[in-house]
Amino acid sequence: MSRELDVIAIVGPTASGKTALSVELAKLIDGEVINGDSTQVYKGLDIGTAKITETEMDGIPHHMFDIKEATENFSVASYQQNVRACIQEIQSRGKLPIIAGGTGLYVQSVLYDFRFTEEAADLAVRARLEQELEEQGPETLYARLVKEDPQGAEKIHPNNHRRIVRALEIIEVTGKTKGAHEQDVGKKALYNHLIIGLDMDRDLLYERIDRRTDIMMAQGFLDEAEALWRAKIRDVQAVQAIGYRELHQYLDGQLTLPEAITEIKKGTRNYAKRQLTYFRNKLEVTWLDATKGTDLLIKEISVILEDLDDLKRK
């Protein structure tokens, strides 16, 4: 089995079988699983995010699940930083990291040279610029921005003081304009990686999504959403996720329960379509037929890994 790979990622639309496949693959290659879903980082969002249970983990270590309270925000930049540290820690123990999830930007931000402007932050510089803004006026700072970054200045209104300060902060901290800081992001791979994608006939996928939604409701999804609602956890990032949003609308009296369930299914189908579009357009994916089942998929991945080993030896 190939040990030349740094990371394997398993991606695909919701309800395609990524969770079960990641566990079986981890058993095969002595790996550990890292969450690649933006909603499964939150505590208390279990049924509605199809979060893996301890029983389903089957003894395989899992990372980046339940690391944030539902009231907290979590950015892709934070995910990138956390997961790269997680990859290093897993590798230090001789294990192979497996990122499994359907949030394409999260996976891409880890595997490729993604740079986020929030990294180019210096609160002391920002405070000084804000003081200069107050003392000298926005015209002076905007004129400085026009001189140092004329192209960037064209995109910022002279009255948008926050963006003027932020643009000047990036220049001062990085020595580059915002545009230069972000150019060519996401094109250079930082790890020797393999991305396995799960796909299936669109109609079959939609049937699985609808069926899984019904199963979630039977498992107590409404009770889970209502517990968050009663705890006043509303209008925050976590519960804007598909399902929680619609059930909260039901609890607010904006939808009937059947209407909410219909909207959940519709929203999830649309999300699955967007996931597939992202993976196909943004990432180099080796696609497999999800309907073959976990056992056959593991055999196919084994062949892929053996072929990679053969290429390395040539």
Salt bridges, closest charged atoms under 4 A:
GLU24 OE2 - LYS27 NZ 3.06
ASP30 OD1 - LYS95 NZ 2.72
GLU32 OE1 - HIS63 NE2 2.68
GLU32 OE2 - ARG93 NH1 2.49
ASP46 OD1 - LYS51 NZ 2.81
ASP58 OD2 - LYS27 NZ 2.36
ASP66 OD1 - LYS51 NZ 2.40
GLU69 OE2 - LYS43 NZ 3.02
GLU72 OE2 - LYS68 NZ 3.53
GLU89 OE2 - ARG93 NE 2.78
ASP113 OD2 - ARG115 NH1 2.71
GLU132 OE2 - ARG128 NH1 3.02
GLU132 OE1 - ARG144 NH2 2.72
GLU169 OE1 - ARG126 NE 2.81
GLU169 OE1 - ARG166 NH1 3.09
GLU172 OE2 - ARG128 NH2 2.03
GLU182 OE1 - LYS178 NZ 3.32
ASP184 OD1 - LYS187 NZ 3.60
ASP199 OD2 - ARG280 NH2 2.32
ASP210 OD1 - ARG269 NH1 2.73
ASP214 OD1 - LYS265 NZ 2.97
GLU226 OE2 - ARG230 NH2 2.65
GLU246 OE2 - ARG245 NH2 3.20
GLU300 OE2 - LYS292 NZ 2.52
ASP310 OD1 - ARG313 NH2 2.50
